[in-house]
């Protein structure tokens, strides 16, 4: 089968097409196979490829296959899911550390990672959801802000931040969305009380946020990876959710810092996909490129080509 391998740490050019044996039924106990139709390109993929997490992945060395999010058709029977069922999920790449990601035609997965895709949700839309929704939901769990609290969501134009805005608003939080210029009106429709541009320096962003919440915020969900640069918007004793291990700011002013690495939750994912089908949750796909264009997908993602999930069509 075709895969895209990271051949060495570096820029997008280190991604190369390769051939690997296709998994066979039952070759790994407890795992089933999914033939992929789409895979998502996440920010974590870019950072792993660049070598930022080389110490975190330990003994795993290139060549390996990146990718967490997947959508496709189930090849093997699972309780409650027949072969041929359209399914989505994400591979907990860091926990597994096998180097077998979703930039591939067939993947082995644990049945408990899988959620069925509603009939009217396309594979390319479904694949934008699994890791993003889990990250947003579990970050909000860790923030544990009561209704009425003010939450700043950076990176609100991207999939994770966009879902965080919607989940937070539904939970009764006052949301300040930091987004790409031009997205402010849409984010207010999705539940943000205020939306400000992310343009300029972190200090510029801080000034804009404090312009709408001069009393400062109770929490920050840092989808844009501003890190310490966004801390001035927080009250003393506030809480900050970091979604990248290398962008965790040092604690100050009794601010609680939570590092979020999402775990799989098929029940929540099923509910989320049903809400996407019902148009109760809005995701965003930036571009759809073929698997062999994975390097170009990484280039576009790193350049901020367009906010939303880059998708590889398989």
N, C-alpha and C positions, 0 to 999 in steps of 0.2 A: 504494500500500500504506500501511497505518497504521504510524506510528512515534511514539515519544515523544521530544520534543526538550527540551533544556535551552535555554530562551529567554533567560536571563541568569544570571549567578552569583547564588546566594542560597539560600533555603530550599527545601523540597520543592515549594512552590507555583509555582516557576519551571518545573516539568515540565509540558508541555502535549502533548496529542495533535495530530498533524499528518499530512498526506498527502504522500508523495513518490513519484516514479515507481518502479515495481517494476523491479529489475535484469533485464536480458535475457541470455540465454545468450551467452557469449563477449564481452560488452561491455567487460570488463576482462581483457586477456590474462593467462593463468596463474591465473585465479580461477574458482571454480565456485560455484553457488548452493545454499543450503540454505533450505528453507521451515521456519521455526521452529515448534516446539510449546511451547518453554519457554525463558526467559532468566533468568539469575541476577542478583541484586542484590548487589554486593560493596561492602565498605567503601571501596574506592577510588572507586567511583561516587559515594558520598556526599561524599567529599572533593573530587573534581573539580567536582561540581555546586556545592559551597559556595565554590569559588574558591581553595581552599588550594593548588592546583597550577597556577594561572593562568600563573605564570612558566615552569613546566616545559613546558606545552603550547605555549608560544611564540605563533606567529601564528594558531593555531586559536582562533577566537572563536565564541560562541553566535550562531545556533542550531546545535547539534550533537546527535548521538544517542549516549547512553551505552551501556555494556554490553559485557562480555567473554564470559562463559559462554553457551553456546547448546546446545540439543538440538533435533533436528528430522529431516527427511527430505531426503536428497540429491536435487537436481533434475537434475544434470548428471553424466555418467559420469566416473569417476575410476579409474585403474588399481587393480584389486582391489575396487572398490566400485561397484555398479550403481546407477543412479537408483532411488530409493525406499528405499535402505538407511537405516536409522535410525543417525544419527551424532551425536556430541557433540565439543566442542572449546572452545577459547577464542580470541578475537581479541586479539592483542597490541596493545591499544588505544594504549598510549604509543608503541610503535615505529612504528605505522602513522600515527597522528595525522591521519587522514582525517575524523574526526568521524562515521564510519559504525559505530555500535555495534550491539548485539544487542537493544535495545529496539525491535524491528522485526519485520515478518512474514517478510521474506526478507533474507538477508545474503549478501554475497560473501566467500568464504574461500579460502585457499590449501589445496590438497589435503593438504599435509603437516601441517596442523593437525587433521585429522580422524581420529577413532577410531570404530569401529562400536560400537553399544550392544547388549549381549546382550539376547536376546529377553525375558527375565523381569525386566529393569530398566526401570522407568517413566521417561518423559521427565523428570518433575519430580525424580526421584532422580538421574538421570544428570547433569542440569544443575548439580547442587550440587557436582560433583566436579572439573571440569577445572582451573580456576585454583587452587582450594584444594589439590588434590593436588600440582600442579606446584610451588606455593609451598612446601609442607611438605617435599617431597622435595629441592628444590634448596637450601632453607635448611639442611637436614641435611647436604647435600653440602658447603656452604660452612663449616658449623661443623666438620666433619671430626673429630668426637670419637671416640676409640677405644672399643671395647666396655668396659663397666664404668664409664664416666664418668657423672657425674650431670648431667642436663639438666633445667632448669626450663622448663616450657611454660606461658606465660600465655595466657589466652583459650582454655583447653582445652575449654570447652563449645561453642564455635563450630566450624564445619566445618574451617577450616585447622588450628586447634589440636588438634582431635579426631584428625584424620589424622596430625598430627605426633606425638602421643602414641603412636599405633599403629605408625607407621614406626620411631620411636625405640626402642620396646620390642622390636620385631622385630630391630633392629640390635644389641641387647644393652646398651642404655643404661639406667641407673637414672633413671626419669622421676618428677619432681615436677610434678603437674598443678595449675594455679591455675584454678579453675572456679567457676561459679555454684553457690551453695549448693543442695544436693539432687542434684548430679551426681557427687559424690565416689565413691559406690559403683560406679556404672557405669564411671567412668574407671579405677578399679582393675581392674575386669573387663577393660577394653580394654588394660591393660598398665601403668598407672601404679603405681609402688611406693608413692607417697604422693599424696594429693589434699587440697588446702586451699582454703578459700573465698577468693574475690576481693573480698569485701565490705570496705568502709571505705576508708581512704587507702592510697596505695602503701606508706607506712611500716607500716601494719597487715599488709599482704600480706607484706612483707619479714620481719616478726617471725614470721608463721606458717610461712613457708618455712624460716627459720633454726631454728624449733622442731623440724623434722623432719630437716634437714640442717645441723646447727650447724657442720660443717666447711666449709660453703658449696659452691656448685655449680661445675662446670667450664664449663657453658654455659647460655645463656638463648635460648629461642625466644620472641620477644615478640609473640605473636598479639593481645594485648589493648592494644598500643601504650602501655604504661606508660612507655617511654623510660628516661630517666636515673633515674627513681624506683625501678626494680627492680635497678639495678646493685649495690647492697650485698649481694645474695645471691651475687654472683660472687666466686670466688677471684681473687687477683692473677694476671695472665697468663691469665685466662679468656677466653671468646669469646661475643659477643652478636650475634644475628641480628635485624636491624631490617627489618620488612616494609613500612614507610612512609617515604618519603624525608624527610618533615618531622619524623620522630620518631627520628632517629639521634642518640644521646647522644654528647657529647664523650668522647674516650678518656681513661681514667684508670687508674692502677695497672697499666699495660701490658696492659689488656684490649683484645683485638682486636675491632673492630666491623665486621660484614659487612652491607652493604645488599643486600637480595634483591629483584630484580624478575624474576619467573618468565618463562622462555622456553617456547615450545611444544615438546612432546615427545610425538608421537602414539603411539609404541611404549609408552612408560611409561603413557600414559593408557589405552590398550587393556588393558594388564595390570591397571591399577587398576580399571577398570570390570568386568573379569572377576572380580576379587576381591570387588567389591561384590556381583556376582551370586551368588557362592559364599558370601556372608556372612562372608568372611574379613576384610573391611574394613567399618566401619560409618560412614556419613555421617549428616547430620542436616538435615532440611528444617524450617524454622520455620513458614512460612506460604506458601500459594499464593493469589495474587491475580491478577485479569485484567490484561492489559497497560494498560488505561485507568486502573487504580488504582496506577500506578507511584509517584505522589506519596505515596499512603498507605503503600506498601511502604517508601519512604524514611523516612517518619515513624516507622513501627514499628521499622525497623532502628536509627535514631538513638536511639530511646527504650529500646533494649534489650528490646523487647516480648517476645521469646522467642529464646533462643540457637539458632543454626542459619541456614541459607541461606534468605533470602527469595526466592521464585520468582515470576516473572511468567508466567502461562499465556497462550499466544498462539493 
